[in-house]
Each structure stands twice: as structure tokens, then as C-alpha cells.
Amino acid sequence: MADDLTVIIVALVGGEALARCVEAARSQAPALLIIQRGGTITDASGRVVGRADSLDIPSKRRRAVELATTGLVALVEDTVIAAPGWANAAVEKLGGERAAACGGPVRISAGLPASTRALAISEYGSFSDRKAAGETLTLPGCNFAFRRDALLKTMKGSEGLVDQIVFRELRKDGRVVWSSDMAVTYAHAYPEGARLRTRFDHGRIYGSAEAEHAELAGRIGRAGKAFLLPLVLTLRSLKTATAAERRSLPTLGWLALQHTAWAAGEFAGALAGPSHKGLEHWQ
């Protein structure tokens, strides 16, 4: 058992998906925190240990990390199931190799509906078993782990655990590494995440963050590039997709639609900035 690791599970789906995710994690690490959809944070027995101040995912992640008492924390979403050896692989990288953050493969179940399968390919297709070991710039947001002290320092004064911002800051003083043994399977449908409106909202969050400090010309340039994104992102996803996925017309159709919605969000974010709800869209 990984005694110095707290596993934090973000409940996106709930029900059977959450139960299976908890079962897989509890068999590998004794410390477990579950972030419920309403913002309540419980332990594995269901006892309430805290509550997030905001319902957006970055804020809920940060609050759970603050509540953890171990030196290491791992975060997964209940759409995934951790493989045997997952927790020990995280401890090996963070403890033995003293990395600041690590993550591992996201294997996509063949049983997912086309819309969720397309979402999983676009989000996690590049994080397959084929990814080479060593240092990396980014990790899958449904399967990563951190040295808790380094993560808390990085999140201080921020809006919470926002993936790309955290990775960029951690790389200044530490290492972000890949562990091929820290694998999970994306096994449960996530209809809300696959909605085109959700993809638009997330694209706008990303686009507004990337253009936050740009002058007007820079914003216009980023907005112009958004017109190319549907094609660029779809082709990028196809490179990481399996042969069966590339033959699935429903999956291909959803990929194109989701990437188009994301690109529209980036366009809006680059020109108009974030919506008035900001990160509240990320739930």
C-alpha cells in the first residue's frame, strides 16, 4: 500500500462510475478524498471532511489538496479506473526520483459511446502507452500526481489547480515526468463533458488565458488562428487514434464537431476574454 499518498477523486459522473473508481483506488492507497459534485469533500467512509469554496474544478482540486495530510497527492476523475500498480508507480516517481509531478497512460475503453470516445481521444489520445518515458511538458488532467508541498506553493494566489499553469510553474524548480506504469482506463461515459457547449466553454477558458496579456494585435492574431484549429486538432487526434477509432464514422463526426466548438471558444476567448462566469464553466 502507498502509505504516503492521498488519492483525490473528482466526481464527474457519480453512481457506479464513482464506486468503481473508489474501489480501484482504495485497494492501492489507504488515504482517500472524494470531491462530490456539490463541492462537499468526503473520505472513503462518506464522512464529510471539508467543502470547496467554489464549484469549479480547479478550486475543488485545490481545496482537497489542502485537506490532504500526506506528502504526496494523486488526482483522478471518476471516469477512469486505476490499473494495478498505479499508486506504487506514482510513489516511485515522486518519492524515489523526487519529481514534482508525474502522470501516466490513459487507455480508452472500446465500450464508450462515440461522443465520449471522441472526447477521450481529443483530451487524452496523446497520453497513450506509446508515450516515451522521461520528462514531459504536460500530463493528463484525469491522471496525475504531485509532491504536495510543491503543488501548494504553485497554487498560492492562483485560481486553483489549472493544469497548464501548474505544470509551467512546477518546471521552474522541479521535474514533470512520465510513468508508463501509472496507467488508468477511461471507462465511463461523460455526456456533460462531450456536449458541444462544454467544449466551447473550455475552449474559451483556454483562449482567454493564453491571450490574457496580449495587445490587441496579438489577440486578433490568435483569433485568426482559431479558424484553422478544427482541421489541425482533428488531424492531430487522428494521429493518436487507433485504426478502429479512425474507421468509426460516429466517432470521427463527434471529433470534428467537438474540435470546431473548441475552436469557436478560443476565438471568443481571444477577442472578448473570459465569460462573466469565468472558471465556473469548468465543473
Secondary structure, 3 states (H helix, E strand, C coil): CCCCEEEEEECCCCHHHHHHHHHHHHCCCCEEEEECCCCEEEECCCCEEEECCCCCHHHHHHHHHHHCCCCEEEEEECCEEECCCHHHHHHHHHHHCCCCEEECCEEECCCCCHHHHHHHHHHHCCCCCCCCCEECCCCCCCEEEEEHHHHHHHHCCCCCCCHHHHHHHHHHHCCEEECCCCCEEECCCCHHHHCHHHHHHHHHHHHHHHCCCCCHHHHHHHHHHHHHHHHHHHHHHHHHCCHHHHHCHHHHHHHHHHHHHHHHHHHHHHHHCCCCCHHHHCC
